[in-house]
Amino acid sequence: MEIAPATRMGPVELTVSDLERSLEYWQRDIGLQLLAREDGTAALGGAEPLVRFVEEPGARPADGFTGLYHVALLVPDRPSLARWLAHAARDRVALTGLSDHYVSEAIYLRDPDHHGIEIYADRPRELWEGQVFQRMTTEPLDVDDLLSELADPAAEPFDGLPAGTTVGHVHLRVADVEETVRFYRDVLGFGLTAQLGPAAAFLSAGGYHHHVGANVWESRGASPAPPGTAGLRRFTIVVPDRDELERVSARLGGVEGRDPSGNPVVLSAEI
């Protein structure tokens, strides 16, 4: 049975090796607001938390293990993405990629603990809905066209990510794609929207291009990250109401679980 169409992604919790350094980076470079901080933990976001950090001093990056590939922050519109890119260029924020996926335009980077981050804006849904498998691709981002959304990119003010920014999707490093598809599709009820053979898959609720991505590009056959690693602690799937939470959690065996690659999943309901 499919998960409710209104299902969305909630906060992503990460281990970080130096909380002060992470807070500076995610506020200054990414543009999130500090919402709460206590006892080596912190939450950042806007109207609600989008990422949470738990400090473990000396933790090493989780490279080579299953876990987070990137957390994707969805901005409300294309000018917002252009504004962020202008800020990155002006303030010399290091990037790892810029891509046009047809369904969206995306900018990629990594934080000091090597946690992957995507900042993206969707193209109009009517262009791709029902055609994700055929349409979703990876081409170079037309940076000049994106920045043309702004009157003067060099002078465009940046006051952080705008209101309405959400966790649009979570992309995971997994050990095996087919096992991952069976979990997110057959247990949780997401629809499979696209798959690149045994290398990657994309799943969603309600026909979105993807809420969950999974690949083996850096993690085929890998194990979960060991203790002492700056990795994914959990990510949240938010269903629309308590009835749906009970229905999906019954299939999962509770409101918390792990996918076949050991990635921790938490279910919650809209308040």
N, C-alpha and C positions, 0 to 999 in steps of 0.2 A: 504494500500500500504506500502511495506517495506521501511524502511529508507535506505539510500545509504550504500552499503557494506563498503565503506571507512570511515564511521563515527567512531570517536574516542572520548575519554574523554579529557576534558580540565581541567583548574584549579579548585580547590575546595577552597571556601572561608569560613573561620571559625572565630567565635568570640573567643577571648582569654582574660583571666583576667589580665595577666601580660605580656606585649609584650616582655620585656627584657628577662624574663624567657623562653618564648616560642622560641625566636630567639636562645638563647643559646642551648636549647634542640634540636631543629630541625637542627641546624648546627652541633653541636658537636656529638650528639648521632645518629641522622638520617643520616646526611651527605649531606644536601642540602646547596646551596649557597644563600647568601643574594643578591637579585637583586635590590631591591628598598626599601626605608623606608622614610616615612614622616607622620607627624600629626597623630601618633597613629596607623598607618597601615604599613604593610610590605608585600613584595612578595619574595618567595624563590623558587628555582628550579635549573635549569642548563642552557641549551640553551634558555629555555622559562619558565615562571612561572608555578609551579605545585601546590603550595598552597599560599593562601593569608590570612593574619591575620588582623583583626580589633580589637583593644583593647577596652575592656569595664571593667575598674577596678572593682574588686569585683564580677565579674560574676561567677555564680555557675555552676558546671558540669551539663550537660543536661541529667543526668541519669533518666530513667523512662518515657521519652518522645519520640515521633517520632523524626527522624533526622538522623545523621550520625552513622552508625555502625562502618565502617572504610573506610578510603581512602587508596587505594592499589597502591603502587609504584612498577611498573614493571621494573626490571633491565634487561639488554640486554641478559644475559646468566647465566649459572649455576655457573661458577667461580666467577662472580660478587656477586651472592648471598652468596657463600661460604666466600668470602672476607668480606662481611658485617657481617656475623655470627661470623667470627673470631674476628672482631673488637668488636662486642657486648660481646663476652666472655672475651676478654682481658680487655676491658674498663668497664666491669660490667654494661652494659646497661640492665635494667630490661625488661624481656619478659613476655608475657601472654600466648604464645602458639607457637608450631612448628608443622606444619601439611604437610602431603603429600596428595594432592587432585587428584593425577594421572595426571590431566591436567596441574598441576603446583606444585611447592614446595613453602611453605609460612612460614613466620615468623611474629608473631603478637606482638604488644605492644600498650601502651597507653601513650599519652603525659601528661604533668602536669595538663591539664584541662579535662582529661579522653577522649580526642578525640582518637578513635581507628585508628590504623595504621597497614597496612599489607605491608611487603616488600617481593616480590615474583619473581620467574623466571618461565617462561612457559616451559613445556616439548615440544618436537617437535610436531608441529601441526598435522603431519600425523599420530601420535599415537592416537589422540582423535577427530579429526574433523568429524562431523556428528554422533559422538557417545557420546556426552557430557552427555546426560541423563543416559546412561548405565555406563559410565566410571567415572564420577566425584564422588569423595568420600572424606572421611576424615579419614586418618590413621596417626599414629605417623611418624614424619619426621625422616629419617635415618641420624642423624647428622654426624656420623662417615663417611658415604659414601659421604655426601655433602662436608665435610671438606677435603676429599681425593683429591678433585680438586686442592688443594693447596700443594705446596712442603713442606712448614713449616707454618702451620696456626698461630703458636705463634709469628712468626716473619713477617708475611705478612703485608706490609704497608697498611694503609687505608687513602686515601686522599678524602673521600667523595663518594657519590653515583656516578657511572660512567656516562659519556656522553651517551645519548640515553635512560636514565631513563625517564619514562613517568607515567602519571596516567593511569594505566591499566584498573581499574574499580573502581566504587564507590558502596559500600554496605550500604544499608539504613535500618534504623529501621522504620517500617511501622505499621499502625493500623490494616490493613486487606490485606492479600496477593492477594485475587482474585480481589479486586478493583485496587490494584497496577498493576497487570498483565494487566487488561483492559486498564489502562492508558498508560503504556509503550509499550504494543503491539498494541493496537487498535487505539490509538491516535498518538503516536510518531512513531510507525512502527518497533520497535525492535522485533526480533524473540525470542520466548520462547524456551530456550535450556534445562532447567531442572526445576523440581518443586518437593518440598517435601510436597505434600498435601497442607493444609492450613497454613503451618508453614514457608515456604521459597520458593522463586522463583528466577530464574536467566535468564536474557535476554541479547541479543547481536545484533550487526550489523555484517553482512558478515560472519556468522558462527563461530565467536569467542566464547570461552566458556562462558564468560559473561562480558559485560560492566557495567551492572546494576545488583546488587543483592539486595534482599529485604527479611526481616524476621520479625516475630512477637515475637521472643524469649524473648525480654525485653520490648515489646511495644504493645502487642495485645490490641486493643481498646483505645490506648493512644492518647493524644492530642499533638499538637506541643509544643515545649519548649517555656515558657513565656519570656517576657523581663527580662533582668538581668541574662540570662543564656549563658554559653559558649557553643554554639551549631553551627549547620550548617547554614550558611548564604545563600549559593547557591552553586550549582555545575554546570559545563559547559559541554554541549554536542557539539562537533565540527563536523559539516558536511562539505563535500568536496568543496562546491562552493555556490555562491549566489542563483543559481536556486533551489538547494536543500533546502537552508535556507528558501526561500520564500514558498516552497511547504510544509515543515514541520511546519513552524511557522503559516501558514494558518490553519492547523489542531489544533494547540495549542491555537490559538487566539492571537498570538504575539510571540516575541522572548523570553519573560519571562513568566513563569507560575508556578503553584504549582501542585504537584501530589495529589491524594486524601487524603494523610496523612499530607499535608501541607509542604512537602519538596520542596524548591525552585529550579527550573530548569531554566537555561539560555541556549539558542541556539546561536551558532555563526558559522561563515564560515571560512575555511582556508583562510589566507591572500594570 
